[in-house]
Amino acid sequence: MLSLVAMFSVALFSCKDDVTPSYTLNITLELPEGFTLATIPAGTEVKVKNTQTGRESVITTDASGIASAILVEGNYSVTCSFSIKVGDDEYTFNGMLADFMLGNESSMKVDLVMADNTGGFVFKEIYYAGSKTSAAKTYFDDQFHEIYNNSNDTLYADGLCIGVLQQSSSNENVWVNSDGSFIDQLPITFQAWIIPGSGKEHPVYPGKSIVIAQDGINHKTDPNGNSLSPVNLGNADWESYFEISGKDLDAPAVPNMTLMHTTSTTMNDWLHSVFGSAVVIFRLPENVSWETYVANPDNFKTLPGSTSSTKYFMIDKKYVIDAVEIVRPEEDKRKKRLHTQLDAGYTYLDGGTYCSKSIRRKVKMIVDGRVIYKDTNNSTEDFLHDLDPTPGINPTSVEN
């Protein structure tokens, strides 16, 4: 009998030892200079995600801008995105804490940044993963980027530029200052493109979009395509025809963008990495032609810490109109490359490479039949992922 009691006691204490401890986490939201904590609405949502289990908790702030939760020990990340109105103006704020360990009672501060450049041209949908052929080969010629006019005004695509950033999300960003902060310039790799025009040749009306195809063909039916591709890009608005390589096919039905610069002349075509690239649309300074900009050696830099002579096309972050941080799906390979003012979060495809799926903005509202997409400059909050591609087609209902 005594031995049974002893065994039960040992088992009981062993179970107690296996219980994962819990701790209180207090999160304080701090607005940029010029705003007070009193302007943060009570009940503002803060998302806390256990990066080991994937479980996400939504907690809310009190009147002091503090959100509290009791969480089990583990690794966590924190994101927050909300808007406030001051008079007739609306301001959107984003905040993020990357992977951190909760191992005791903790109080953490999230410095909020105000989103810039919301309300004009935005990336509506990006299809970068590519697809598989019937022979199980990989195919990425069906990539596209769709840019949408999310404003109430007619905008013009003339002079609109697009490019992907150097650096995989698998590694820490090396384009940094001595204090570790990101430099104010963004390095464009592979090709940098511009839509030609004198200024008002290519109007994009409110609620309309332009589709930029890697190859402007019906990828489902064209002999040069892939019968298992999910997209027809034969009616795209623009194509990134890479004539220099001598390997790219020109789709005659789709007009070509203008190549400003390339870091490689041997690539088959313009490539958005199937693992995900940070991507931007931007405009060069007014009254400066792209030819003049490219002719200035100050607008090019080599990779920090590298002996490579490759020159990357550098743009100031203030030229950016919209940016999306796309990373790999693996938790430990989600390193940021964009400033938090441009994109405070990130998005990705759970399906990984060649999954035939895309990322797309959430529909915030529909006014008189016109879709308005969510745009807080926080891709974690703004985008849906692993969707069937729908170039040129808008949803018909609001999405959360």
GIPEKA-V433873 format. One record per helix or strand of 3 or more residues. SS is the DSSP state (A for helix, B for strand). FROM is the first residue (numbers start at 0). TO is the last residue. Records with the same first field share a line. If there is no record, write none. Layout:
BEGIN
SS=FROM-TO  FROM-TO
END
This chain:
BEGIN
A=1-17  36-38  242-244  289-294  296-298  316-318  330-332  378-381
B=21-29  44-49  55-60  65-71  73-85  88-101  105-110  120-126  143-148  160-164  184-193  208-212  257-261  278-281  311-315  319-323  356-360  362-366  369-372  382-387
END
